[in-house]
Amino acid sequence: MSTNGHPDHESDTEFGSDADIAVTAATAIESAGFVRVITRADGDALAASGLLTAALSATNTPFQVTVGRTIADRTERATRHADADAGDASDELTVVLGTVDEPAHEHAIRLDSDERPATLAAADTVRELGSGDSGDSSSPAGTPTDEPPGPEPTLDPVLALAGLVAAGVDPGAGESEWVLESARERGLVERRSGVAVPTADPVDGLAHSTRLCAPWSGDLEATREALSPTGLDLDQPETFDADDHRTLGSLVALDVVGADDATETAATSIQRVLRPYAITSDEYAFATVGGYAAVLEATARAEPGTGAALAMGLDAREPALAAWRAHGSRAHAALESASMGRYDGLFVVGIDDGPVEAVAQIALAYRSPEPTVLAVGSGEAALATRESGPGSGSIGATVEAIVRDLADDGAQATYDVGHRRGYLRFGAAESASEPASDADPDPQDAVVDESTIIAAVRGHY
């Protein structure tokens, strides 16, 4: 398949080729009268859910979106609905984005795979739905129908790019080239100097960003003071030209790399945030693709209902930005007061309160001299790693092994995995119907001490 700029190659997964998965999923979705989407709690999967639900809206197919914080939560939901639908001989379909424990049921499918961003899987499926290749125009009996074709789903390339950035993919890299070209051809994005933040206000955007770490991160007043040497009118960002954005980016990079506790990886990490793709269309609520990705990431974990609404294109900009600001402030405050320990191959960050996944990712990018970071908080922990490729092992298998080790020690845990990262929630049993967000951790869940978690993780690094 190589139409409309889609890459010619097809990668293989344990479920078959990516193209086969897209065709199978599109065929199932076209036949469904109602679709439940159960998604992993990260920006990549949230963007994928938005691409899919836009296609469902275009074809007037009713749907529901829920966010599952752990594999156990998604598995329980998918199995429950699939079994109920099968018993009723229903035309309802459950689509899962993210790892699940159970094999696929007749009325439930997993859209993505462990080795590929969910956004790309959803984009392929939407294109199949729009191409008409996933089915035919005949009636169930195989005879032509006189009914006019329905509206064709179209892909939102800006949302797709944001999902890819959230998955750790540079816009236009590898399979995503056609997505970037689509956005450019439609005049939706352009590359410019500066920093990838969601707001036009540079002080607001930089102070709350979890994609960088400078001495002033998390503090609005300190950020404003740090930016004052640029001489820019920070209250009039709409007047910035290319040189102004370049000046801003240069100062930020110097502050990030020059921080007392910055590691060598900080120079590489900040490069991913500079020279962003600016969103040039007024129909989008954010200033840059990278900033859009950061808001998806934050809301997926802190306020998943708001994040789902944002991905679906509903009017959720202000609550989403509020969640992103709170998420960023908490992450930087937690990192600032964290205890830190270094082991061979593992850097441990202990926090009292804060979003463990964001803390782990910031520490990995800017503070850790080791390739893997463990952030441990109250009742939850997160792993983030720079290692990938042959010989690095699967973080999914590693996290699963850690959970087994904890169980042997009498500690119960549920978990999730994503691209180069894992999440653990331990202590009291997690409610499957109300997955926890990082905005309101329950201190009663923290029945496993930090040393137990560290020991279990160290056994695998």
C-alpha positions as CSV (number, residue, x, y, z in Angstrom):
1,M,0.0,0.0,0.0
2,S,1.6,3.3,-1.1
3,T,-1.2,5.7,-1.8
4,N,-1.3,9.3,-0.7
5,G,2.3,9.4,0.5
6,H,2.0,6.4,2.7
7,P,5.3,4.5,3.0
8,D,5.8,1.5,0.8
9,H,7.1,-0.8,3.6
10,E,4.9,-2.7,6.0
11,S,6.4,-3.7,9.3
12,D,5.5,-7.0,10.8
13,T,4.2,-7.5,14.4
14,E,3.1,-10.6,16.3
15,F,-0.4,-9.8,15.1
16,G,0.6,-9.7,11.4
17,S,1.7,-6.7,9.2
18,D,0.6,-3.2,10.2
19,A,-1.3,-2.9,7.0
20,D,-3.3,-6.1,7.8
21,I,-4.1,-4.8,11.2
22,A,-5.4,-1.6,9.8
23,V,-7.6,-3.3,7.2
24,T,-9.0,-5.8,9.8
25,A,-9.7,-3.0,12.2
26,A,-11.4,-0.8,9.6
27,T,-13.6,-3.7,8.5
28,A,-14.7,-4.4,12.0
29,I,-15.3,-0.7,12.7
30,E,-17.4,-0.3,9.6
31,S,-19.6,-3.1,10.6
32,A,-20.1,-1.8,14.2
33,G,-23.2,0.0,15.4
34,F,-21.5,1.2,18.5
35,V,-17.7,1.4,19.3
36,R,-16.1,1.5,22.7
37,V,-12.6,2.9,22.8
38,I,-10.4,2.0,25.7
39,T,-7.1,3.8,25.7
40,R,-3.8,3.8,27.6
41,A,-3.2,6.9,29.7
42,D,-0.6,8.7,27.6
43,G,-0.5,11.4,24.9
44,D,0.2,8.9,22.1
45,A,-2.8,6.7,22.8
46,L,-5.0,9.7,23.6
47,A,-4.2,11.3,20.2
48,A,-4.9,7.9,18.6
49,S,-8.3,7.8,20.2
50,G,-9.0,11.3,18.9
51,L,-8.1,10.3,15.4
52,L,-10.4,7.2,15.6
53,T,-13.3,9.0,17.2
54,A,-13.2,11.8,14.5
55,A,-13.6,9.0,11.9
56,L,-16.5,7.5,13.8
57,S,-18.1,10.9,14.0
58,A,-17.7,11.4,10.3
59,T,-19.6,8.2,9.7
60,N,-22.2,8.9,12.4
61,T,-21.1,5.8,14.4
62,P,-21.9,6.2,18.1
63,F,-18.9,5.7,20.4
64,Q,-17.6,6.0,24.0
65,V,-14.1,6.7,25.2
66,T,-12.6,5.6,28.5
67,V,-9.0,5.8,29.7
68,G,-7.5,2.8,31.5
69,R,-4.6,3.6,33.8
70,T,-3.2,0.1,34.0
71,I,-3.1,-3.1,31.9
72,A,-5.4,-4.8,34.4
73,D,-7.9,-2.0,34.1
74,R,-8.1,-2.1,30.3
75,T,-8.2,-5.9,30.3
76,E,-11.1,-6.0,32.7
77,R,-13.1,-3.4,30.7
78,A,-12.4,-4.9,27.3
79,T,-13.2,-8.5,28.5
80,R,-16.4,-7.3,30.3
81,H,-17.8,-5.5,27.3
82,A,-16.7,-8.1,24.8
83,D,-18.3,-11.0,26.8
84,A,-21.5,-9.0,27.2
85,D,-21.7,-8.0,23.5
86,A,-21.0,-11.6,22.4
87,G,-23.8,-12.9,24.7
88,D,-26.2,-10.4,23.1
89,A,-25.1,-11.1,19.5
90,S,-24.6,-7.3,19.5
91,D,-23.0,-5.2,16.7
92,E,-21.0,-3.3,19.4
93,L,-17.2,-3.4,19.2
94,T,-14.5,-2.7,21.7
95,V,-11.3,-1.1,20.4
96,V,-8.3,-1.1,22.8
97,L,-5.2,1.1,22.5
98,G,-2.5,-0.2,24.7
99,T,-1.4,-3.5,26.1
100,V,-4.0,-5.9,27.5
101,D,-3.6,-9.4,29.1
102,E,-6.4,-11.2,27.3
103,P,-6.4,-12.4,23.7
104,A,-8.8,-10.6,21.3
105,H,-12.5,-11.6,21.4
106,E,-14.8,-11.5,18.4
107,H,-16.2,-8.2,19.6
108,A,-12.9,-6.7,20.9
109,I,-9.7,-5.8,19.0
110,R,-6.5,-4.2,20.0
111,L,-5.6,-1.6,17.4
112,D,-1.9,-1.0,18.1
113,S,1.1,-3.1,19.0
114,D,3.9,-2.9,21.5
115,E,6.5,-2.0,18.9
116,R,4.7,0.9,17.2
117,P,3.1,4.2,18.3
118,A,-0.7,4.0,18.7
119,T,-1.0,7.2,16.7
120,L,0.4,5.5,13.6
121,A,-1.9,2.5,14.0
122,A,-4.9,4.8,14.3
123,A,-3.8,6.9,11.3
124,D,-3.5,3.8,9.2
125,T,-7.0,2.7,10.3
126,V,-8.6,6.0,9.5
127,R,-7.0,6.1,6.1
128,E,-8.4,2.6,5.4
129,L,-11.9,3.8,6.6
130,G,-11.6,6.8,4.2
131,S,-10.2,4.8,1.2
132,G,-13.2,2.4,0.8
133,D,-10.7,-0.5,0.5
134,S,-11.6,-2.2,3.8
135,G,-15.0,-3.3,2.5
136,D,-17.2,-3.2,-0.5
137,S,-20.4,-1.3,-1.5
138,S,-22.6,-4.3,-1.6
139,S,-25.4,-5.4,0.7
140,P,-25.0,-8.2,3.2
141,A,-26.3,-10.6,0.6
142,G,-23.5,-9.4,-1.8
143,T,-25.7,-7.4,-4.2
144,P,-25.0,-3.8,-5.0
145,T,-26.8,-1.2,-2.9
146,D,-28.5,2.0,-4.1
147,E,-27.7,3.9,-0.9
148,P,-25.3,6.8,-1.5
149,P,-21.9,6.4,0.2
150,G,-21.5,8.1,3.6
151,P,-19.0,10.9,4.4
152,E,-15.4,9.7,4.2
153,P,-13.3,10.1,7.4
154,T,-10.3,12.4,7.1
155,L,-7.1,12.4,9.2
156,D,-6.2,15.4,11.4
157,P,-2.4,15.6,10.7
158,V,-1.7,18.1,13.5
159,L,-3.3,15.8,16.2
160,A,-1.4,12.9,14.6
161,L,1.9,14.8,14.8
162,A,1.2,15.7,18.5
163,G,0.6,12.1,19.2
164,L,3.8,11.1,17.6
165,V,5.8,13.6,19.5
166,A,4.2,12.3,22.7
167,A,5.4,8.8,21.7
168,G,9.0,10.1,21.3
169,V,9.0,10.3,17.5
170,D,10.4,13.4,15.8
171,P,7.9,14.8,13.3
172,G,8.5,13.5,9.8
173,A,10.8,10.7,11.0
174,G,10.4,7.2,9.6
175,E,6.8,6.2,8.9
176,S,5.6,9.7,10.0
177,E,6.9,11.5,7.0
178,W,3.6,11.4,5.2
179,V,1.8,12.9,8.3
180,L,4.2,15.9,8.3
181,E,3.9,16.4,4.6
182,S,0.1,16.3,4.8
183,A,0.2,19.0,7.5
184,R,2.6,21.2,5.5
185,E,0.6,20.9,2.3
186,R,-2.5,22.1,4.1
187,G,-0.6,25.0,5.6
188,L,-1.2,23.8,9.2
189,V,2.4,23.8,10.5
190,E,5.7,25.5,9.8
191,R,9.1,25.1,11.4
192,R,10.5,28.1,13.2
193,S,13.1,29.0,15.8
194,G,12.2,29.0,19.5
195,V,10.9,26.4,22.0
196,A,8.1,23.9,21.8
197,V,5.5,25.1,24.3
198,P,1.6,25.1,24.1
199,T,1.0,28.8,24.8
200,A,1.9,31.9,22.9
201,D,3.0,33.4,26.3
202,P,6.6,32.3,26.6
203,V,6.7,32.8,30.4
204,D,3.7,30.6,31.0
205,G,4.8,28.0,28.4
206,L,8.4,27.7,29.7
207,A,7.7,27.8,33.4
208,H,5.3,24.8,33.2
209,S,7.0,22.7,30.6
210,T,7.9,19.2,31.5
211,R,9.9,18.9,28.3
212,L,12.8,20.9,29.7
213,C,14.4,21.5,33.1
214,A,16.1,24.8,34.0
215,P,16.9,26.4,37.4
216,W,13.7,28.5,37.0
217,S,11.4,25.7,35.8
218,G,8.1,25.6,37.7
219,D,8.3,29.2,38.9
220,L,6.5,31.9,36.9
221,E,8.4,34.9,38.4
222,A,11.8,33.2,38.2
223,T,11.1,32.3,34.6
224,R,10.2,35.9,33.8
225,E,13.3,37.2,35.5
226,A,15.5,34.6,33.6
227,L,14.1,35.8,30.3
228,S,14.4,39.5,30.9
229,P,18.0,39.7,29.5
230,T,16.6,39.0,26.1
231,G,15.1,42.5,26.0
232,L,11.9,41.0,24.5
233,D,8.5,42.4,25.3
234,L,7.3,39.1,27.0
235,D,3.8,40.4,27.2
236,Q,3.5,40.9,23.4
237,P,4.6,37.5,22.0
238,E,2.6,38.1,18.8
239,T,5.2,40.7,17.8
240,F,8.1,38.2,18.0
241,D,9.9,37.7,14.7
242,A,12.3,34.8,13.8
243,D,15.2,36.5,15.5
244,D,13.2,37.0,18.7
245,H,12.2,33.3,18.8
246,R,15.9,32.4,18.1
247,T,17.1,34.6,21.0
248,L,14.6,33.1,23.3
249,G,15.6,29.5,22.3
250,S,19.3,30.3,22.8
251,L,18.8,31.6,26.3
252,V,16.7,28.7,27.3
253,A,19.2,26.2,25.9
254,L,22.1,27.9,27.8
255,D,20.2,27.9,31.1
256,V,19.2,24.2,30.7
257,V,22.7,23.0,29.8
258,G,24.4,25.3,32.3
259,A,22.4,24.2,35.3
260,D,24.6,23.0,38.2
261,D,23.0,19.5,38.2
262,A,22.6,19.1,34.4
263,T,24.1,16.0,32.9
264,E,25.7,15.5,29.5
265,T,22.3,14.3,28.1
266,A,20.8,17.7,28.8
267,A,22.4,19.1,25.6
268,T,20.8,16.3,23.5
269,S,17.4,16.5,25.3
270,I,17.0,20.3,24.8
271,Q,17.6,20.0,21.1
272,R,14.3,18.0,20.8
273,V,12.5,21.0,22.2
274,L,14.1,23.7,20.1
275,R,13.0,24.8,16.5
276,P,9.5,23.5,17.0
277,Y,6.8,23.1,14.4
278,A,4.5,26.0,15.0
279,I,0.8,25.5,14.4
280,T,-0.3,28.2,12.0
281,S,-4.0,27.5,11.8
282,D,-6.5,29.2,14.1
283,E,-8.6,26.1,14.3
284,Y,-6.1,24.6,16.8
285,A,-5.8,25.7,20.4
286,F,-2.0,25.5,20.9
287,A,1.0,27.3,19.6
288,T,3.3,24.4,18.7
289,V,3.0,20.6,17.9
290,G,5.3,19.8,20.8
291,G,3.3,21.9,23.2
292,Y,0.1,20.2,22.0
293,A,1.8,16.9,22.8
294,A,2.8,18.0,26.3
295,V,-0.8,18.9,27.1
296,L,-2.1,15.6,25.8
297,E,0.5,13.8,28.0
298,A,-0.4,15.9,31.1
299,T,-4.2,15.5,30.8
300,A,-3.9,11.8,30.0
301,R,-2.5,11.2,33.5
302,A,-3.9,14.1,35.5
303,E,-7.4,14.6,34.1
304,P,-8.1,11.8,31.6
305,G,-11.7,13.0,31.0
306,T,-10.4,16.4,29.9
307,G,-7.7,14.8,27.8
308,A,-10.2,12.6,26.0
309,A,-12.4,15.6,25.3
310,L,-9.4,17.6,24.0
311,A,-8.3,14.7,21.7
312,M,-11.9,14.5,20.4
313,G,-11.8,18.2,19.4
314,L,-14.2,19.4,22.0
315,D,-13.8,22.9,23.6
316,A,-11.4,21.8,26.4
317,R,-8.5,24.2,25.9
318,E,-8.8,26.1,29.2
319,P,-9.3,23.1,31.5
320,A,-6.6,21.2,29.6
321,L,-4.1,24.0,30.0
322,A,-5.0,24.3,33.7
323,A,-4.3,20.6,34.1
324,W,-1.0,21.0,32.2
325,R,0.1,23.9,34.4
326,A,-0.7,22.0,37.6
327,H,1.0,18.9,36.3
328,G,4.2,20.8,35.4
329,S,4.3,22.8,38.6
330,R,3.9,19.6,40.7
331,A,6.6,17.7,38.6
332,H,9.2,20.4,39.0
333,A,8.5,21.0,42.7
334,A,8.8,17.2,43.3
335,L,12.1,17.0,41.4
336,E,13.5,20.0,43.3
337,S,12.9,18.4,46.7
338,A,13.5,14.8,45.7
339,S,16.1,12.4,47.2
340,M,18.4,10.8,44.7
341,G,20.4,7.7,44.6
342,R,22.7,6.3,41.9
343,Y,23.3,2.6,41.2
344,D,25.0,0.8,38.3
345,G,22.6,1.4,35.4
346,L,19.8,2.9,37.6
347,F,19.1,6.4,38.9
348,V,16.5,6.5,41.7
349,V,14.4,9.6,42.5
350,G,12.3,9.5,45.6
351,I,9.5,12.1,45.9
352,D,6.8,12.8,48.5
353,D,4.2,14.0,46.1
354,G,4.0,14.6,42.4
355,P,3.4,12.9,39.0
356,V,6.0,10.0,39.0
357,E,6.0,9.5,35.2
358,A,6.7,13.2,34.5
359,V,9.4,13.2,37.2
360,A,11.1,10.1,35.8
361,Q,11.1,11.5,32.2
362,I,12.5,14.9,33.3
363,A,15.2,13.3,35.4
364,L,16.1,10.9,32.6
365,A,16.4,13.7,30.1
366,Y,18.3,16.3,32.2
367,R,19.5,14.9,35.6
368,S,20.3,11.2,35.3
369,P,23.9,9.9,34.6
370,E,22.4,6.4,34.2
371,P,20.3,5.1,31.3
372,T,17.3,4.2,33.4
373,V,15.4,6.3,36.0
374,L,13.1,5.0,38.7
375,A,10.8,7.6,40.3
376,V,9.1,6.4,43.5
377,G,6.2,8.3,45.0
378,S,3.3,7.6,47.4
379,G,1.7,4.4,46.2
380,E,3.2,4.5,42.7
381,A,6.4,4.5,40.7
382,A,7.6,5.0,37.2
383,L,10.5,3.8,35.0
384,A,11.9,5.7,32.1
385,T,14.8,4.5,29.9
386,R,17.0,5.7,27.1
387,E,17.9,2.2,26.0
388,S,16.2,0.7,23.0
389,G,17.0,-1.7,20.2
390,P,18.4,-5.2,20.1
391,G,20.0,-6.3,23.4
392,S,18.2,-3.7,25.5
393,G,15.3,-6.0,26.3
394,S,11.6,-5.2,26.6
395,I,10.6,-2.8,29.3
396,G,7.2,-4.5,29.3
397,A,8.8,-7.8,30.2
398,T,11.0,-6.1,32.8
399,V,8.1,-4.3,34.5
400,E,6.1,-7.6,34.5
401,A,9.0,-9.4,36.2
402,I,9.3,-6.6,38.8
403,V,5.6,-7.0,39.6
404,R,6.1,-10.8,40.1
405,D,9.0,-10.1,42.4
406,L,6.9,-7.7,44.4
407,A,4.2,-10.3,44.7
408,D,6.8,-12.8,46.0
409,D,7.5,-10.2,48.7
410,G,3.8,-9.9,49.6
411,A,3.3,-6.6,47.8
412,Q,0.5,-6.3,45.2
413,A,0.9,-4.1,42.2
414,T,-0.8,-3.3,38.9
415,Y,1.2,-1.8,36.1
416,D,1.3,-0.3,32.6
417,V,3.9,0.0,29.9
418,G,4.6,2.4,27.0
419,H,7.4,3.4,24.8
420,R,10.6,3.1,26.9
421,R,8.6,3.6,30.1
422,G,6.6,1.7,32.7
423,Y,4.2,2.6,35.5
424,L,3.5,0.7,38.8
425,R,0.7,1.3,41.2
426,F,1.0,-0.7,44.4
427,G,-0.7,-1.2,47.7
428,A,-4.5,-1.4,48.0
429,A,-6.4,-2.8,45.1
430,E,-7.1,-0.3,42.3
431,S,-10.7,0.4,41.3
432,A,-11.2,-0.7,37.7
433,S,-14.2,1.5,37.3
434,E,-12.4,4.7,38.5
435,P,-8.7,4.6,37.5
436,A,-6.6,6.9,39.5
437,S,-5.0,10.0,38.1
438,D,-1.8,11.6,39.2
439,A,-3.7,14.6,40.4
440,D,-5.1,12.9,43.4
441,P,-2.9,10.0,44.7
442,D,-4.5,8.1,47.6
443,P,-2.0,8.0,50.5
444,Q,-3.8,4.9,51.8
445,D,-2.4,3.1,48.8
446,A,1.2,3.6,50.0
447,V,1.5,0.4,52.0
448,V,4.8,-0.7,50.3
449,D,7.9,1.1,51.4
450,E,10.3,2.7,48.9
451,S,13.2,0.3,49.7
452,T,11.0,-2.7,48.6
453,I,10.3,-1.1,45.3
454,I,14.0,-0.1,44.7
455,A,15.2,-3.6,45.6
456,A,12.7,-5.2,43.2
457,V,13.7,-2.9,40.3
458,R,17.4,-3.1,41.0
459,G,17.2,-6.9,40.5
460,H,16.6,-6.2,36.8
461,Y,19.1,-3.5,36.1
